[in-house]
Amino acid sequence: MANVNEMTGTGVMRREWRELGRLIVDSLLAGMFVSLVLALAVFIVSTQAAAAVPPSDNGGLNLKDGAGSQINAPLLFTDVHMDITGMTARVQVKQRFANPTGEWCEGVYVFPLPERAAVDHLHMQIGERVIEGLIKERGEARRTYENAKSEGRKSTLVEQERPNMFTTSVANIGPNEEIIVAIEYQETLRFDNGSFSLRFPLAITPRYIPGMPMADGSTGLGWSAATQQALDAARVTPPVIDPKLGYVNPVTITIELDAGFALSRLSSIYHPMKIEEQPGHRYRLTLADGPIPTRRDFELSWVPDVGSTPGAAFFTETKGGKTYALLMAMPPSAAAADGPRAPREITFIIDTSGSMEGVSMTQAREGLMMAIDRLQAGDRFNVIEFNSISIPLFSVPMPVEAATLDQARRFVGKLSARGGTEMLPALKLALD
């Protein structure tokens, strides 16, 4: 969770301003806020002035003063901290913004987040107040935000526009006020072909907007008018920043990786990283060249060095007086899997209910045939089909022999979809 004390110290803010002064001369404000657990849910925060204006492509905050003039608020600091345990990641994004004008303003942000991220914490500090985020139904949240804004109260609304694009509105930002935002989300990592990978989006690219523009379609926040196929086009088409403008939106990234296994490879594809190996298959990674501009997504990948036998890693965490555990099992390397293996007993259970009619049934039969063909001498096996009833091929698992394999192939070849779906009896047969 975000440490509120870290976000409130004026002295800390001043030091960071001086340290990043060189980097933020040409910067626009990047606001990377909150993803939602549900597509129609929003985060909204409110405490105790200003039309929306277009955001920037990298996650920018634009302000509009009382005279209608638009200005870009400078980015003070963006820090991304990732704690990776096994195949889950907990990510904290902390940013500090400022309203450098003498007017009360409303800010509108657009920002990317991973499609599979589930946000569970939002902390926001405006001036001296620290605010906690809540999740509400989208319509209710917008009404709450508009009411708070009209009453002159500070309020924030976060809405999901696309699976990986979000818009945030911040009402009643005071003259020369600093805004501090810290969000946390969890994400399940991708595992494919023996490699784990994590991607953190840092930029939003132009969106394809299908359909003809509507005659009365307002461009609103974006460069595109609404169309009959994209009524929200104005909300998902922020202006695009030209890379020639220079070093835009600097970001720092720190990663604490608890892999659970020794690694044969650990690499960042697009950004050089400083890697510090620690005891217990742990690694600390920081950007080798310091803060980076938000021009290209960050991607990290690593390959466990499991060896010739299956491996397992056990992780625990104590939170709120309760202990949680995660057991992660890894298969042997592909090369080792091709070598000799110990005999095994396998019971194949196949769904032949009516819902499997057609292509699904054909694919299920073909997949089961392939599995039977891969059995080896010394193995034992059985096949159980289930629909409204469960029918085993053998009364008990049988040795792999020419005769039992022929029986299994004939049994599987005759399977067809019919009846209802009663899975529990088939599981009991397999376990008994």
C-alpha positions in Angstrom: 0.0 0.0 0.0 1.0 3.6 -0.5 2.8 5.2 2.4 0.9 8.5 3.0 3.8 9.9 4.9 6.0 9.6 1.8 3.5 11.7 -0.2 3.0 14.6 2.3 6.4 16.0 3.0 7.0 19.4 1.4 10.8 19.0 1.8 10.7 15.7 -0.1 8.7 17.3 -2.9 11.2 20.1 -3.2 14.2 17.8 -3.4 12.5 15.6 -6.1 11.6 18.8 -8.0 15.2 19.9 -8.1 16.4 16.4 -9.0 14.0 16.1 -11.9 14.2 19.7 -13.0 16.5 18.8 -15.9 14.0 16.2 -17.1 10.7 18.0 -16.9 11.5 21.2 -18.9 9.7 19.8 -22.0 7.4 17.4 -20.1 3.6 17.2 -20.1 1.8 15.8 -17.1 1.4 12.0 -17.2 -1.5 10.6 -15.2 -1.6 6.9 -15.0 -4.4 6.1 -12.7 -6.7 3.2 -12.0 -7.8 0.0 -13.8 -11.1 -1.5 -12.7 -12.0 -4.9 -11.6 -15.3 -4.7 -13.6 -15.6 -3.1 -17.0 -18.6 -0.9 -15.9 -17.2 0.0 -12.5 -15.4 3.3 -11.7 -13.2 4.6 -8.9 -14.5 7.9 -7.4 -13.0 9.9 -4.6 -14.5 13.1 -3.2 -13.7 15.7 -0.4 -14.6 19.4 0.3 -13.7 26.0 -11.5 -14.0 24.4 -15.3 -14.7 22.5 -18.4 -12.8 19.4 -19.5 -10.0 19.7 -22.0 -8.1 17.3 -24.2 -5.6 15.0 -22.6 -2.2 14.0 -24.1 -1.3 10.6 -25.5 1.2 9.5 -22.9 -1.2 10.1 -20.0 -1.3 13.8 -19.7 -3.1 16.3 -17.5 -4.5 19.4 -19.2 -5.9 22.3 -17.2 -8.4 25.0 -18.3 -8.6 28.2 -16.3 -11.6 30.5 -15.9 -10.8 32.4 -19.1 -10.9 29.2 -21.1 -7.1 29.1 -21.8 -5.5 25.7 -21.9 -2.2 24.9 -20.2 -0.2 21.7 -19.6 0.6 21.0 -16.0 4.2 19.8 -15.6 5.0 16.3 -14.3 6.8 16.3 -11.0 7.5 12.6 -10.5 6.4 9.2 -11.6 7.6 6.0 -9.9 6.5 2.4 -10.7 7.3 -0.3 -8.2 6.5 -3.9 -9.0 6.6 -6.8 -6.5 6.5 -10.1 -8.5 5.9 -13.3 -6.7 5.8 -16.5 -8.8 3.4 -15.7 -11.5 1.6 -12.8 -9.9 2.6 -9.1 -9.8 1.5 -6.3 -7.5 2.2 -2.9 -9.0 2.2 0.5 -7.4 2.2 3.6 -9.5 2.9 6.9 -7.7 2.8 10.3 -9.4 2.9 13.9 -8.3 1.3 16.7 -10.3 0.8 20.4 -9.9 -1.5 23.2 -10.9 0.9 26.0 -11.7 -1.8 28.6 -12.3 -3.6 31.0 -10.0 -7.0 29.6 -11.0 -9.3 26.8 -9.8 -9.2 24.1 -12.5 -10.5 20.8 -13.6 -8.1 18.2 -15.0 -8.8 15.4 -17.4 -6.4 12.5 -17.8 -6.1 9.6 -20.2 -3.7 6.7 -19.5 -3.1 3.1 -20.3 -2.9 0.1 -18.0 -2.6 -3.7 -18.6 -5.8 -5.3 -19.8 -5.7 -7.9 -17.1 -4.9 -5.6 -14.2 -7.3 -5.5 -11.2 -6.9 -2.4 -9.1 -7.7 -2.7 -5.4 -6.2 0.5 -3.9 -6.3 4.2 -4.8 -4.9 7.0 -2.7 -5.0 10.6 -3.8 -3.7 13.7 -2.0 -4.8 17.2 -3.2 -3.3 19.9 -1.0 -3.4 18.8 2.6 -6.2 16.2 2.1 -5.6 12.5 1.6 -8.5 10.7 -0.1 -9.3 7.0 -0.4 -11.0 5.6 -3.6 -14.2 3.7 -3.8 -15.8 1.6 -6.6 -19.3 2.4 -7.7 -21.6 1.7 -10.6 -20.6 3.9 -13.5 -23.8 6.0 -13.7 -23.9 6.5 -10.0 -20.3 7.4 -9.8 -20.6 10.1 -12.5 -23.6 11.6 -10.8 -21.7 11.7 -7.5 -18.7 13.4 -9.3 -20.9 16.0 -11.0 -22.7 16.9 -7.7 -19.4 17.2 -5.8 -17.9 19.4 -8.6 -21.0 21.7 -8.7 -20.8 22.1 -4.9 -17.1 23.2 -5.1 -15.8 20.0 -3.5 -12.7 18.2 -4.7 -13.6 15.1 -6.5 -12.1 12.5 -8.8 -13.8 10.1 -11.3 -12.0 7.3 -13.1 -13.8 5.5 -16.0 -12.8 2.6 -18.2 -13.1 3.5 -21.9 -11.5 0.4 -23.3 -10.0 -2.7 -21.8 -6.6 -0.9 -21.6 -7.6 2.8 -21.7 -9.0 4.9 -18.8 -10.1 8.5 -18.3 -9.8 10.4 -15.0 -11.4 13.7 -14.2 -10.2 15.8 -11.2 -12.5 18.6 -10.1 -11.6 21.9 -8.3 -7.8 21.8 -8.2 -6.7 24.8 -6.2 -4.3 27.5 -7.4 -0.7 26.2 -7.1 -1.8 23.0 -5.5 0.1 19.7 -5.7 -1.7 16.5 -6.5 -0.3 13.1 -5.4 -1.8 9.9 -6.8 -0.9 6.3 -5.8 -2.7 3.3 -7.2 -2.1 -0.4 -6.7 -3.2 -3.3 -8.9 -2.6 -7.0 -9.2 -2.0 -9.0 -12.4 -1.5 -12.6 -13.4 1.6 -12.9 -15.5 1.9 -14.6 -18.9 3.6 -18.0 -19.1 4.3 -19.3 -22.6 6.9 -21.8 -23.9 8.8 -22.0 -20.6 9.1 -18.2 -20.2 7.3 -15.7 -17.9 6.7 -12.2 -19.2 5.3 -8.9 -17.9 4.3 -5.8 -19.9 3.7 -2.3 -18.5 2.1 0.1 -21.0 3.7 3.6 -21.1 2.0 5.1 -24.1 -1.4 5.3 -25.9 -1.3 5.1 -29.7 -4.0 6.5 -32.0 -7.2 4.5 -32.1 -9.1 3.3 -35.2 -12.5 4.9 -35.3 -14.9 3.2 -37.7 -18.0 4.7 -39.2 -19.0 8.1 -40.6 -18.9 11.1 -38.3 -22.2 12.1 -36.9 -23.5 15.5 -38.0 -23.9 16.7 -34.4 -20.9 14.6 -33.1 -18.8 16.8 -30.8 -15.1 16.3 -30.7 -15.2 16.8 -26.9 -11.9 15.7 -25.4 -10.5 14.1 -28.5 -9.6 14.7 -32.1 -12.4 12.5 -33.5 -16.1 13.3 -33.6 -18.6 10.7 -32.5 -19.6 8.1 -35.2 -22.6 5.8 -35.3 -20.2 2.9 -34.6 -18.1 4.7 -32.0 -20.4 7.0 -30.0 -17.5 7.6 -27.4 -14.9 8.4 -30.1 -14.2 11.8 -28.4 -13.2 10.1 -25.2 -10.7 7.7 -26.7 -8.8 9.9 -29.2 -6.5 12.1 -27.2 -4.0 14.2 -29.1 -0.7 12.4 -30.0 2.6 13.9 -28.9 5.3 14.1 -31.6 8.4 12.2 -30.3 10.5 15.1 -31.7 9.2 17.2 -28.8 11.9 15.6 -26.7 12.0 13.8 -23.3 8.4 13.5 -22.4 7.0 12.2 -19.1 10.0 10.6 -17.3 9.3 7.4 -15.4 11.4 5.4 -12.9 10.8 1.6 -12.5 11.9 -0.6 -9.7 11.2 -4.4 -9.6 11.5 -6.9 -6.7 11.3 -10.3 -8.3 10.9 -13.5 -6.2 11.1 -16.1 -9.0 11.0 -19.1 -6.8 13.6 -20.8 -9.0 17.1 -20.1 -10.4 16.8 -18.3 -13.7 18.6 -19.2 -17.0 17.6 -15.9 -18.5 16.3 -12.5 -17.2 16.0 -9.6 -19.6 14.2 -6.4 -20.4 13.6 -6.2 -24.1 13.4 -2.4 -24.6 15.0 -0.8 -21.6 18.4 -1.8 -20.1 18.2 -2.8 -16.4 20.6 -3.0 -13.6 20.1 -6.5 -12.0 21.1 -7.3 -8.4 20.8 -11.0 -7.5 19.8 -11.7 -3.9 19.5 -14.9 -1.8 16.6 -17.2 -2.3 16.2 -16.7 -6.1 15.3 -13.1 -5.6 16.3 -10.2 -7.9 16.1 -6.4 -7.7 16.0 -4.5 -11.0 16.3 -0.8 -11.6 16.6 1.1 -14.9 20.3 1.2 -15.8 20.1 4.6 -17.5 17.8 6.3 -14.9 14.3 7.7 -15.7 12.9 6.8 -19.2 10.5 8.7 -21.4 7.0 7.2 -22.0 7.6 6.4 -25.6 7.7 2.6 -25.5 6.1 0.0 -23.3 8.2 -1.7 -20.7 8.5 -5.5 -21.0 10.4 -8.0 -18.8 10.8 -11.7 -19.3 12.5 -14.5 -17.4 13.0 -18.3 -17.9 13.2 -20.6 -14.8 16.1 -23.1 -14.8 14.1 -26.1 -13.7 16.2 -28.9 -15.1 15.3 -32.5 -15.8 12.7 -32.9 -13.1 9.5 -31.0 -12.1 10.1 -28.3 -9.6 7.9 -26.5 -7.1 8.1 -23.1 -5.2 6.1 -22.2 -2.1 5.3 -18.5 -1.3 3.6 -17.1 1.8 2.4 -13.7 2.8 0.9 -12.4 6.0 -1.6 -9.6 5.7 -4.3 -8.4 8.1 -3.4 -11.1 10.6 -4.0 -13.8 8.0 -1.4 -15.9 6.2 -1.8 -16.6 2.5 0.1 -19.2 0.4 0.8 -19.8 -3.2 2.2 -23.1 -4.6 3.7 -22.9 -8.0 4.7 -26.1 -9.9 6.9 -26.1 -12.9 7.3 -28.8 -15.5 10.8 -29.9 -16.5 12.5 -28.2 -19.4 11.4 -29.2 -22.9 14.7 -31.0 -23.6 14.5 -33.0 -20.4 10.9 -33.9 -21.1 12.0 -35.9 -24.2 14.1 -38.2 -22.1 13.1 -41.3 -20.1 10.3 -40.8 -17.5 8.8 -42.8 -14.7 5.6 -44.9 -15.3 2.4 -43.2 -14.6 -1.3 -43.9 -14.1 -3.8 -41.7 -16.0 -7.6 -41.6 -16.1 -9.0 -39.6 -19.1 -12.4 -38.1 -18.5 -14.3 -36.8 -21.6 -17.5 -34.8 -21.8 -20.0 -36.3 -24.2 -23.1 -34.2 -23.2 -25.3 -32.6 -25.8 -23.5 -29.3 -25.6 -20.5 -31.0 -27.2 -22.3 -31.6 -30.4 -20.4 -30.8 -33.6 -16.9 -29.5 -33.9 -16.4 -29.6 -30.1 -17.0 -33.4 -30.0 -14.7 -34.0 -33.0 -11.9 -32.0 -31.4 -12.4 -33.8 -28.1 -12.1 -37.2 -29.7 -9.0 -36.3 -31.7 -7.3 -34.8 -28.6 -8.1 -38.0 -26.5 -6.8 -40.2 -29.4 -3.5 -38.2 -29.4 -3.2 -38.6 -25.6 -3.7 -42.4 -25.8 -1.1 -42.6 -28.6 1.5 -41.0 -26.2 1.1 -43.6 -23.5 4.2 -45.7 -22.9 4.9 -49.3 -21.7 4.6 -49.4 -18.0 1.8 -46.9 -17.8 -1.7 -47.7 -16.6 -4.8 -45.9 -17.9 -8.6 -45.7 -18.1 -11.2 -43.7 -20.1 -14.5 -42.4 -18.6 -17.2 -40.6 -20.6 -19.9 -38.6 -19.0 -23.2 -37.0 -20.0 -26.4 -37.8 -18.0 -24.5 -41.0 -16.9 -20.9 -42.0 -16.6 -19.4 -45.0 -18.4 -15.9 -46.2 -17.8 -14.0 -48.2 -20.4 -12.4 -50.5 -17.8 -13.5 -51.2 -14.2 -9.9 -50.3 -13.0 -6.9 -48.7 -14.8 -5.3 -51.2 -17.1 -1.7 -51.7 -18.3 -0.7 -50.2 -21.6 -0.7 -53.1 -24.0 -1.7 -53.6 -27.7 -5.1 -55.1 -26.7 -6.0 -52.3 -24.2 -4.9 -49.6 -26.6 -7.1 -51.1 -29.4 -10.1 -51.2 -27.0 -9.5 -47.6 -26.0 -9.3 -46.4 -29.6 -12.5 -48.2 -30.6 -14.3 -46.8 -27.5 -13.2 -43.2 -28.2 -14.0 -43.5 -31.9 -17.7 -44.3 -31.1 -18.2 -41.4 -28.7 -21.0 -39.0 -29.6 -22.7 -36.0 -27.9 -26.0 -36.7 -26.2 -27.8 -36.2 -22.9 -27.2 -33.8 -20.0 -24.1 -32.9 -18.0 -23.4 -34.8 -14.8 -19.7 -34.5 -14.0 -19.5 -35.5 -10.4 -20.2 -39.3 -10.8 -17.3 -39.4 -13.4 -14.9 -37.8 -10.9 -16.0 -40.2 -8.2 -15.4 -43.2 -10.6 -11.9 -41.8 -11.4 -10.9 -41.3 -7.8 -12.4 -44.6 -6.6 
